[in-house]
Amino acid sequence: MRYYKPIILTLITLTTLPFCLVFLNLDLSVYSAFPKLFWLQLFGVIGSVTGLIGIVLCFWQVLLGSRWITKHITNDLLWINREHQRLGIYGGMFVLVHPFFQMYAYGESWLFLFFPYIDTHFNTQITFGRIAFLLFAVVWVTSAVIRGKISYRPWLYLHYFAYGVLIFAALHIREIGSVLAHYEWLRTLLTAIFPITLVLLIVRLLYACGALQYRYCVVAVHRVGQVVVFRVMPQTQHKIFPRAGQFCYVQLKKLSESHPFSVMDVDERTGELTFGIKSFGKYSKRVFDIAVGAEIFLDGPFGVFCEEGRNAQPKVLIAGGIGITPLYHVVRKYSSEHTYMINCNRTLSEAVGRMQLQEHLGARYTDVISNEQIDDPHVVCGALNEEVLRQRVPQEIWKNAEIFFCGNPKFYAATRVILLRMGIPAKRIHFEAFSL
């Protein structure tokens, strides 16, 4: 879909702003006779509006977090994830303030949040709201406040509480939402959240079981230092054909987590895919031990990195370590006499795919090695800097080439500074950092 960004943002706006119509429920005539009552009424309405908008924003957050849906709209998963995070951080504030406005309007203390009452049907509905709020508080704090202090797996499992938030919130407003008595279409919109969330949850479970993913088998494994390069073959007629620069989610077994990794190469005849993954985290260390014959599950392809380089136009590719993986496919499929590559590693033995890249590019390929002294005309010993880039890439190439680079955050920051200092326009600089 070409205009997915404005379409998605417009849909979010159109499904949230109408809830401000609830402010029309305010009886302004009360203000002159009973000003205190009016202010309590106003706080109650604000509480209702923030709660209703918060529920819809939470729904959109879960929807955008469901990549099996968004991949049919766009491959730009990085943008989708950024909006998913914004909805969680900023939209979540509506949910967090909702009960406090309501408690003030009804004269309740903050302890009201933590003491469930189920003696009446009404109080049971309120308790559903309490549960939704507390679940959301856990999701919000672990994602927006302390995300960097907890490991991925506990965060992931806590993140799934978002489904519970929507389910209990939908139960909470089923009969509590009397403020929408005059807006039946808004009630219908809210009512739809419950069944859709259940469907999303079921699909999520099916994905975890591998039922809706692509089944592949490992047919070759090669290790280069801390990097494992392995090739996988499709086990069914359903195949993935990623474009240069794209990535897939890799799941090693059923009911386990999945992580995104760039596709290094694609055999368009057989559908075989090649991945290159460095062992530096718990999950990637398990991938490093992968063996021939192992079954894995893939989902994708995703990403728009290198989109501007899928042609024969001049391009400069700069890789930092395992950042070579998305750029390798670009060289294999779209290299020309105007394509130059700088491959940065600590040692020459860590340069993944070096021989194949040299075969394609010849003298237009350069290794930059920081921890070794190598006597080779195609190897530069030391750190990547402006001088190296100007020496290894002709000036006429820099004038109009698209620049693509990939590496860890430190490599990204340093390389971007160098390129901007060289006068390369930001619109011609494309990068992919190791984060999602």
PERA-V502894 format. One record per backbone hydrogen bond with DSSP energy under -1.0 kcal/mol. NH is the residue of the N-H (numbers start at 1). CO is the residue of the C=O. If there is no record, write none. Layout:
BEGIN
NH & CO
NH & CO
END
This chain:
BEGIN
7 & 3
8 & 4
9 & 5
10 & 6
11 & 7
12 & 8
13 & 9
14 & 10
15 & 11
16 & 13
17 & 13
19 & 16
20 & 17
21 & 18
22 & 19
23 & 20
24 & 21
25 & 22
26 & 23
28 & 26
30 & 27
31 & 28
34 & 30
38 & 34
39 & 35
40 & 36
41 & 37
42 & 38
43 & 39
44 & 40
45 & 41
46 & 42
47 & 43
48 & 44
49 & 45
50 & 46
51 & 47
52 & 48
53 & 49
54 & 50
55 & 51
56 & 52
57 & 53
58 & 54
59 & 55
60 & 56
61 & 57
62 & 58
63 & 59
64 & 60
65 & 61
66 & 63
67 & 65
69 & 66
70 & 66
71 & 67
72 & 69
73 & 70
74 & 70
77 & 75
80 & 76
81 & 77
82 & 78
83 & 79
84 & 80
85 & 81
86 & 82
87 & 83
88 & 84
89 & 85
90 & 86
91 & 86
94 & 91
96 & 92
97 & 93
98 & 94
101 & 97
102 & 98
103 & 99
104 & 100
105 & 101
106 & 102
108 & 103
112 & 109
113 & 110
114 & 111
124 & 120
125 & 121
126 & 122
127 & 123
128 & 124
129 & 125
130 & 126
131 & 127
132 & 128
133 & 129
134 & 130
135 & 131
136 & 132
137 & 133
138 & 134
139 & 135
140 & 136
141 & 137
142 & 138
143 & 139
144 & 140
145 & 141
146 & 141
149 & 146
150 & 147
155 & 151
156 & 152
157 & 153
158 & 154
159 & 155
161 & 158
162 & 159
163 & 160
165 & 161
166 & 162
167 & 163
168 & 164
169 & 165
170 & 166
171 & 167
172 & 168
173 & 169
177 & 173
178 & 176
180 & 177
181 & 178
183 & 180
187 & 183
188 & 184
189 & 185
190 & 186
191 & 187
192 & 188
193 & 190
196 & 192
197 & 193
198 & 194
199 & 195
200 & 196
201 & 197
202 & 198
203 & 199
204 & 200
205 & 201
206 & 202
207 & 203
208 & 204
209 & 205
210 & 207
211 & 206
214 & 298
216 & 296
217 & 233
218 & 294
219 & 231
220 & 231
222 & 229
224 & 227
227 & 224
228 & 277
229 & 222
230 & 275
231 & 220
232 & 273
233 & 217
235 & 215
246 & 243
247 & 302
248 & 261
249 & 299
250 & 259
251 & 297
255 & 208
259 & 250
261 & 248
263 & 246
264 & 274
265 & 274
267 & 272
271 & 267
273 & 232
274 & 265
275 & 230
277 & 228
279 & 226
285 & 281
286 & 282
287 & 283
288 & 284
290 & 287
293 & 218
294 & 291
296 & 216
297 & 251
298 & 214
299 & 249
302 & 247
303 & 75
307 & 304
309 & 306
310 & 307
311 & 309
315 & 338
316 & 402
317 & 340
318 & 404
319 & 342
320 & 406
321 & 344
323 & 320
324 & 321
325 & 322
328 & 324
331 & 327
332 & 328
333 & 329
334 & 330
335 & 331
339 & 336
340 & 315
341 & 364
342 & 317
343 & 366
344 & 319
345 & 368
350 & 347
351 & 348
352 & 350
354 & 351
357 & 353
358 & 354
359 & 355
360 & 356
361 & 357
362 & 358
364 & 361
365 & 362
366 & 341
367 & 378
368 & 343
369 & 380
370 & 345
371 & 346
376 & 374
379 & 376
380 & 367
382 & 369
389 & 385
390 & 386
391 & 387
392 & 388
393 & 389
398 & 394
399 & 395
401 & 397
402 & 314
403 & 428
404 & 316
405 & 430
406 & 318
407 & 432
412 & 408
413 & 409
414 & 410
415 & 411
416 & 412
417 & 413
418 & 414
419 & 415
420 & 416
421 & 417
422 & 418
423 & 420
424 & 419
428 & 425
429 & 426
430 & 403
432 & 405
435 & 433
END
